């Protein structure tokens, strides 16, 4: 389908103009432009093209790719819900999104059943409501969008780093300082492609603020506040400064306790409500498994 817009908005970037006009994310529009699906006055332009009054902008939306997922009646811990958003406290061990090897029993399957189809489908890929993710073995808070308008609004908040995200982690070693900031870019590992790493090559800026809450023998309990949100950011950054997360075999822990995954909990999530604009903040207490590990560490000689 090809649609035509006549611009009356002078001096705005092409990707921003189209994002506002057709309610799609900037990244989606940029992909459309780079794929040759957008023309200005009959000519392909770059995403940075400055729109002029009277420009004839033609675009074709790509076909919607349907996610192969089915609703499943799986218990989830709903912290908050209204007609626009759903805040869920995910348990450790649950995958957020279906993927090869994990087609069922994911958070998406559960949310599809809970919301009975009232979820966003954005960027021409039906990914019901998922605005952001946390790792399978990380527990804690996620916000889910129940319509496209909420999804776009929340996506923009994540993009400008206005979302509050604070995690609790158990890491190896004791710190010389009580707090600090890790400002180191993260990208795909140059050798092990399933891992992320601090690297200057094909990377994005990544900033993590940390504060030591408690120390016990050879381990520390820290609070980590994300300024950015890169894949595995806290896990990579903590390993980078010599303090890999307890239970994180991927990034360097020896896992003396035989844990099934890293000790990381997304305990605080705050954002502006996509409709009212009101700031909302939610907290989730540490899960029993996390508390059990803490208790073992305090009683053991590890």
Helices and strands as residue ranges (DSSP letters): E 2-6, E 12-13, H 14-22, H 26-34, E 38-40, E 50-51, E 56-60, E 77-81, E 85-90, H 107-115, E 139-145, H 148-159, E 164-172, E 179-183, E 186-188, E 196-198, E 203-204, E 207-216, E 219-226, H 233-240, E 264-272, E 279-283, H 288-299
